[in-house]
């Protein structure tokens, strides 16, 4: 008999997982997947908030910048899907900003196919005072149950407080 060979029973045991070890591994992987799924939802909710705030800030800033760089009046329009920057008298969007479906705001609702003018910008990139004063007070943006108060400055800056 060869003394270097292990008995068949012992060699099979070390070569594979037992059913108990396999079930424990599956339980651990299930727990990890559950924790990741819950954390991922929180992260995605936070990203919706950031995206909505960024869209509003960028749309106002873009309107002021377009008025300054083009030397013409521009408007920020509320559309069915978000916000758009246009030259006055034009129906062509210079830039559009989509708002996530989970966002609600007290900006004037879009009316008609062309939308509703929210703000007007004049060269050299200032917000028209009449449209600024016509904004709801306070201007709010609600995302996933979290409400932000927005304040728009005469130069097109948007500050958000929760």
C-alpha positions in Angstrom: 0.0 0.0 0.0 1.2 3.5 -0.9 1.7 5.6 2.2 1.7 8.9 0.4 -1.9 8.6 -0.8 -4.7 9.9 1.5 -7.7 7.8 2.1 -10.5 8.6 -0.4 -12.9 9.8 2.3 -10.5 12.5 3.5 -9.5 13.8 0.1 -13.1 14.2 -1.0 -13.9 16.2 2.2 -11.2 18.8 1.6 -12.0 19.3 -2.1 -15.6 20.6 -1.8 -17.9 22.7 0.4 -20.5 21.0 2.6 -24.1 21.9 2.2 -24.0 23.8 5.6 -21.0 25.9 4.5 -22.8 26.7 1.2 -26.0 27.8 3.0 -24.0 30.0 5.4 -22.3 31.6 2.4 -25.7 32.3 0.7 -27.0 33.8 4.0 -24.1 36.2 4.3 -24.3 37.2 0.6 -28.1 37.8 1.1 -27.4 40.1 4.1 -24.8 42.1 2.2 -27.1 42.5 -0.8 -29.9 43.7 1.5 -27.7 46.3 3.1 -26.4 47.5 -0.3 -30.0 47.8 -1.7 -31.2 49.9 1.2 -28.2 52.1 1.1 -28.4 52.5 -2.7 -32.0 53.8 -2.4 -30.9 56.5 0.0 -28.1 57.5 -2.3 -30.4 57.7 -5.3 -32.9 59.8 -3.4 -30.0 62.2 -2.5 -29.0 62.3 -6.1 -32.5 63.3 -7.1 -32.4 66.2 -4.7 -29.0 67.3 -6.0 -30.1 67.0 -9.6 -33.2 69.1 -9.1 -31.4 71.8 -7.2 -28.6 71.9 -9.8 -31.1 72.1 -12.7 -32.9 75.1 -11.2 -29.6 76.8 -10.4 -28.1 76.1 -13.8 -31.3 77.2 -15.7 -31.3 80.6 -13.9 -27.6 81.1 -14.4 -27.8 80.0 -18.0 -30.6 82.6 -18.7 -28.5 85.4 -17.2 -25.4 84.2 -19.1 -27.2 83.9 -22.4 -28.6 87.5 -22.1 -25.1 88.8 -21.3 -23.3 86.9 -24.0 -25.9 87.4 -26.8 -26.8 91.0 -25.9 -30.5 90.1 -26.1 -33.3 89.6 -23.7 -33.8 85.9 -22.7 -36.5 84.2 -20.7 -36.6 81.2 -18.4 -39.7 79.1 -19.3 -41.5 76.4 -17.3 -42.3 73.6 -19.7 -44.1 70.3 -19.1 -40.9 68.4 -18.5 -38.7 71.1 -16.8 -37.2 74.4 -17.6 -35.9 76.0 -20.8 -33.9 79.1 -21.7 -35.1 81.0 -24.8 -34.4 84.3 -26.6 -37.4 86.7 -26.3 -39.7 86.2 -29.3 -38.3 82.8 -30.2 -39.7 79.3 -29.7 -36.3 77.6 -30.0 -34.8 76.5 -26.8 -31.2 77.6 -26.2 -30.9 75.2 -23.3 -33.3 72.8 -21.6 -33.2 71.4 -18.1 -35.3 68.3 -17.2 -36.6 68.0 -13.7 -37.0 64.6 -12.1 -40.6 63.3 -11.9 -40.3 63.3 -8.1 -39.9 67.1 -8.0 -42.7 69.5 -7.2 -42.3 73.3 -7.1 -44.5 76.3 -6.8 -43.2 77.9 -9.9 -46.0 78.8 -12.3 -47.2 75.7 -14.1 -46.6 75.3 -17.8 -49.5 76.5 -19.8 -49.8 75.7 -23.5 -47.2 74.1 -25.7 -44.7 76.9 -25.4 -44.7 76.9 -21.6 -44.9 79.8 -19.0 -42.3 82.5 -18.6 -40.9 82.4 -15.1 -38.0 84.9 -15.3 -36.8 87.5 -17.9 -33.1 88.4 -18.2 -31.7 91.5 -19.8 -28.2 92.4 -20.9 -25.8 92.6 -19.2 -27.2 89.4 -17.6 -29.5 90.7 -14.9 -32.9 89.3 -13.8 -35.8 91.6 -14.7 -37.0 93.0 -11.4 -40.7 92.7 -12.3 -40.4 89.0 -13.0 -38.2 88.5 -10.0 -40.8 90.1 -7.7 -43.6 88.1 -9.4 -42.0 84.8 -8.2 -43.9 83.0 -5.4 -42.6 83.9 -2.0 -41.1 81.7 -0.8 -40.1 79.9 -3.9 -40.1 76.2 -3.0 -38.7 73.0 -4.5 -39.8 69.6 -3.0 -37.9 66.4 -3.8 -38.7 63.1 -2.1 -40.5 64.8 0.7 -37.7 67.3 1.5 -38.6 71.0 0.8 -36.1 73.7 -0.1 -36.7 77.4 -0.1 -35.0 79.1 -3.0 -33.9 82.7 -3.2 -33.0 84.2 -6.6 -30.7 87.2 -6.8 -30.8 90.0 -9.3 -27.6 88.6 -11.0 -29.1 85.1 -11.4 -27.7 83.3 -8.3 -30.0 80.8 -6.6 -29.5 80.0 -2.9 -31.3 77.0 -1.4 -32.0 76.5 2.3 -33.8 73.6 3.8 
